[in-house]
Amino acid sequence: MELREMRAAANANSGELGGICIGSSAESGVQRMPTKADLFMEQLNATNAKKVALLLVLGFVLYHGLLNWNYGSDSCQWLLSKGRFKGDNEWQPYGCMMHKYTYTDTRRCLRYLAFFGNKNNFVFIGDQSVRLLYQRFVEQLQLPRSNEYDNNGSTSSNGTRFEDKKLHMLAQYIHAEEVSPALIDRLYQLEMDKRLSSVYVLGLTYSQLLAGNVTEELLHQYSINLTLLVAPIHRLVAQTSRVLWKLAERVDEEKLPVTWKLVLNEDIDRLNNVARNVFRYTDASVWESAWHIANGLLDNAIEGHRLSAHGQRLEVQLLWNMYCNDQMNYNDGTCCSSAEPHTSLQIVSYALFGVCIVLVCGMCLRRWLLHLRGQTLYVPLQQHQQQQQESHPRGQSCHQRDPSHSLTLLISDYGTPLVALSLLGLILAYFYLCDRTNFFMKENKYYSEFSFWIPVAYVFALGLFFTEESGFTKVLNRHQTDELRGWILLVVLIYYMTGAQRILPIHMHIKLLISGYFFLTGYTHFTDIWQTGGSASMFVRFFQAMFRLNFLCVLLCFCMNRPYQFYYFVPLLSFWLCVIYFVLSLPPRITCASVDAYPLHYLYLVCKCIGCLGVITVLFMSEVFFERIFVTRPWKALFVTTDDDIHEWWYQWKLDRYTVTFGMIYAACFHIAQKYSIFDDNNHGNLFARRTSISVTLLALLGVGIYTSFSFLCRNVQNCEEIHSYILFIPIIGYVVLRNISGILRTRYSTFFAWFGRISLELFVCQYHIWLAADRHGVLVLLPGFPTLNMIITSFIFVCASHEVQRLTQILLPYAVPNDWRLVMRNLVIFLIVLVPVARSDGMF
């Protein structure tokens, strides 16, 4: 963010910066040269921050390109090789996301594969540790307390074999303590059975392991024995099977029973190193991650040598992620999952952006060549002055020039809309690279009390630090509304980043914050129409607001192959914005001036609000009626998900069905009370007298406390959210009262939060793809192995990209929505014509 924006008031009377001069004395007329600290602070701005973000992106593209070049882009390799335990004792694979398979998920995967004729065959070969893994694996396929044979005989199970004919599923365990001719013959026999796409898990050492005394001769013989397995393994892999070698697990030497006392971890490590050397260049995969899991849970090992049940379940989850992820395409399971294929619409969209980029590069090259030849280039005066101010913000009295300034003008001023579209194309290409490919890594979210509350506390500490005097004294002035949007969005982003939705009180308070955003939307738009009147410009203002809301979202729908409803926040805001303007534009149009001339307009206003609430209630009372309205073509595509399901829209709509109307009603009551001087916010004093202020403050605190108590006492999410829809206005109005009743609080605001508030919409939308990952189900990883530093870097790039998108949207706004309503209608018709082929391909017609 720009420190000049945060400290504008403090710098208003200061001197010049820009490399020339700073400060002046009215008495002496002497100007002092800027210090290094002054010059450094002047460089801390959004433009330079974006340059740093660009360098970081290019650096990480190069870094991950080298990783993919050296190690390949197969995330299965990451799943089976490395990882770490998170604070909740759950396993996080290196660089990819692991889905937690339930009984239902597992059987759905096998049923899907069986439907396409796949034989689901799993073979476990090895010692006691492999047998325990096999038993835990089979448990995943059985309901608790299920019989060995089901009612129709389709499922059968014994100690070493499990079969489910409906799922075309066969899992078997073959006991082996060491490599023997019988084991090799059995492997060749399995290869002759021609069971394609099978999974083989092998893990064994030698029969006399408990006797200890692992000599070099024994290691050499162990290496020879393992080498005998290479040929049959190669033939199994040739049948598109997957062979995993499970390393021997380390032991807790202090807890070992007497029969295991001679087993040393040093000897186990030497045996595992032999196995690694033998299978390193073969078609078998050494299952390193299973060894890391066992080593991480060594303190919980049963009798010091048996992996705990939790560790066995984690290993089984690794197997199912390896086997099913590429078929099931779970959003939170990117390990072993292929990248999403691109569509024709994506190709066309990026091709158009590519054309813009080529044109801009060609124009810049041409203008640079003209500059080298000494030809004069004419720049529009207004644009020249703007660029001069950007280059020398306060340098009017000093006439030094940067030698490269002329060249900068040459390559940056021409074709502003085209340049903006080119920059947008580059940013969206980064979006695609982050979330539609496996180029960058992704990890699962992790929630803990510290991971949520520490960032929240840090954000609010920064917000309180960057506070300044506001030039406004009105309740909910522009600074306050920006500030409110800013801290709401920052807390919501932390909520999504940490996956804190599992904690009901936090979940309900986040829903309250989002409702506060909608409440503020109703308040601000009603206030705008109330104060400015229902003139012809109301039509243009509506489309300007709709463009700002939907421009980025529509581009992402085209470029990221996601439905409009995927970015649920934008469709909700757009829908309620249409409701606000429709209700308030109905005749008679009610404004501050109209109620003076026609007092009956107060009654009309009440009727409009009651009618709006009534229609919303009718829609809510009949979900069938609601669906019939919103699944009607051609607007059905705006309200359904990828699965052609409208329930997500129904859920989000009903949660805040009254919120915007509450905001409009509050705005009406507020402005009427202000009109009749019930309170005075035209000065820096308190809104009410002292005794009244104390009473109102206590009521506001009570309102906020009631909602907080309700969120802790409520035990069911559905019931909580249903009650939430009716009482949400109480804590919101309570906050507004507490924020404004004191003149000291009302006339100060946080520039930190206000800065984020101005880009809050872009922050909410961009988080889906370049901060979080896998459609907000995981976290983007640019710097693997350093989660905290990675979060800081991705957050920095994410904020810079969001700010740039907001800037480019403002540049394109006057071209897309001119001030003339006829030109607006022309552009709208052109946009609808462009949408026709897209709508036809999506089945809207």
Beta strands, then each sheet from edge to edge (+ up, - down):
strand 1: 22-24
strand 2: 31-32
strand 3: 83-85
strand 4: 91-93
strand 5: 120-126
strand 6: 155-157
strand 7: 161-164
strand 8: 169-175
strand 9: 199-203
strand 10: 242-246
strand 11: 285-287
strand 12: 441-444
strand 13: 467-469
strand 14: 748-750
strand 15: 772-773
strand 16: 778-781
sheet 1: 1+ 2-
sheet 2: 3+ 4-
sheet 3: 6+ 7- 8+ 5+ 9+ 10+ 11+
sheet 4: 12+ 16- 15+
sheet 5: 13+ 14-
end
